[in-house]
Amino acid sequence: MYKSANSLIEPITVGRSLNTPYEAARFVSLIPFERRENPGGEKIEMWQSCHTFLALGKGDVEDHAALLCNLLLGFGLDAYVAIGISINGPHTWVITRSKLENKQISIIFWESLTGQRINLGDPKVFRFYKKIHCLFNDKRFYANIQVDDSVFNTIYNFEDEFIWKRVPYDKIDALPKYTNFPIMDIIPANINEIEITIEREIKNKISKYRKSI
């Protein structure tokens, strides 16, 4: 049964198992890469669910990108899986977007196979990433309809419908979702709560001791 790529995306929270988005990127990059090919050597275009990917302990670049996007969404980032072209051909990676104080938009490219992060303003971006065709997460799907879809000349204002064609939000909400997203919190929740309580008590005791001196 075919499903939309959006069905593979769902925010995953990890408690204290991974403390930052950067640790999440490092974790995903450590999962072995395996290119899926048919007997003739042609790439098999098949995206696996995160549960299957983690159970197998290996996967293609699309699997890495989907998991990384899910983890970054779990950290509250505005993250998207991006599909386009790199210097090596068709490629999938992750993009995060954030607004700066001067109302400018910061775009970060996350390479799921290496954990590398590159700001759009860094010239290194254009040495590896060439074109961006579309991007999506659990709530959005945008197709790049700009005359020049090169990474360098693309405008990353996804809400502008003259340059990004979007799938209606209600259509995405109506799509069937996978129900077996993995629980990534390796440490049991009650242990986390105990650790937090102990830390709070230690801080309080230190604070009281310092005040008594």
C-alpha positions, 0 to 999 in steps of 0.5 A: 500500500502506497502512503504519502511521504508525510506519513513517515514524519512525526515528532519524536521526543527523546527525554534526556537520552539525547540532550540537543539537536546536535546530539540527535544528528550525531546519533543518526549519522552513526547508524550504518548506511546501506544503499538498496539496489536491485540485482542490476545495481539500480537504486531501489526507491523505497522509504522505510518507517523509522521503526523498521529503520531502527529495527534493521540498524541500517538504511539508505539516506532517505531513512536517515533524513526522515529519522533526523527530521523527526528528532529535530521536530521533537526538539521544537525546530521547524524542520523539513525533509528536503529532496533535490540534487547534490554533486553526486546526484539525487539526494535527500537531507534535512532543512531547518528554518528559524527567524532571526531578530532582524526578521531575516530567516536562517536556513540550516542544511543538516546532512543526516549521513555525517551529522554535518550542519551548514548555514545557507550563508556558508559557501560550502553549501553550494559546493555540495548541494545543487538543486532543491525540488521539494520539502515536507514534514508531518504538517506541510508539503511544498514543491519548489516552483521557482524558475531557478531551483538551484540552492543558491538562487532559491528563496526560502519563503515557503509561505509564498505560494507564487514560488512554493506550491503547497499541498492543502493542509487539510489534505495532509491532516487527512492522510493515514499515519503510521501508528508504530513510531519508535519510543526513543527514550532509552532511559525509563521515564521514572528514572529521568524524573528521579534524576531531575528530583535529585538534581533539584534537591542537591541544588537547593542544599548547595544554595542553602549551605552557601547562604548559611556561610 
